[in-house]
Amino acid sequence: EAQVTQNPRYLITVTGKKLTVTCSQNMNHEYMSWYRQDPGLGLRQIYYSMNVEVTDKGDVPEGYKVSRKEKRNFPLILESPSPNQTSLYFCASSKRQGAIETQYFGPGTRLLVL
Amino acid sequence: EDQVTQSPEALRLQEGESSSLNCSYTVSGLRGLFWYRQDPGKGPEFLFTLYSAGEEKEKERLKATLTKKESFLHITAPKPEDSATYLCAVTPAGFQKLVFGTGTRLLVSP
């Protein structure tokens, strides 16, 4: 089944404890992206990647890191999480470069930073 | 600044009562407008892509239309299973991102 998977789905952590949220797609998509969703603000892009080893900042990149060493994986790293990073996170992928292509979203990761 | 505004924020309909959701946008060179459906606790699910003014697309009880300033999602004779949040997003020219609106929460009562 073609899909985007994220792990973990739910995470409670404390301020300053490094964490990684994994994202994997099995559709051989070139483009991958991370979003956060907050009430009243909608979905906002954190980082995106047009292909392996090619990443760039979205609208809200502060406090996040990403890497794209393999085509299928695009992990989101929070080096020192803070309470304002409590949010619902979505990974998405599309076939070719650019957000003009239909993006397919993962199921989401709900993060609570205490 | 690229911006997407959706209205209304919430809409309650009776089963069979048709209506429309609005998505107005301000963007530097529209490359595409997307409609997604999001159920509670799940990721957005793709519905439609529209690329140019005048374009229309249909899927079951849903029909999306596009003008130079806004898009409408028309829901004909809705059923309770159409209850969800409907998200509109645009891709500006030259950018590798989607700009989302905050969505319309639709509730269809039997």
Interface residues (C-beta under 8 A of the other chain):
Chain A: V4 Y31 S33 Y35 G40 L41 G42 L43 R44 Q45 Y48 M50 D56 G58 D59 F90 A92 Q97 G98 A99 I100 T102 Q103 Y104 F105 G106 P107 G108
Chain B: V4 R31 G32 F34 Y36 G41 K42 G43 P44 E45 F46 T49 L87 A89 T91 F95 Q96 K97 L98 F100 G101 T102 G103
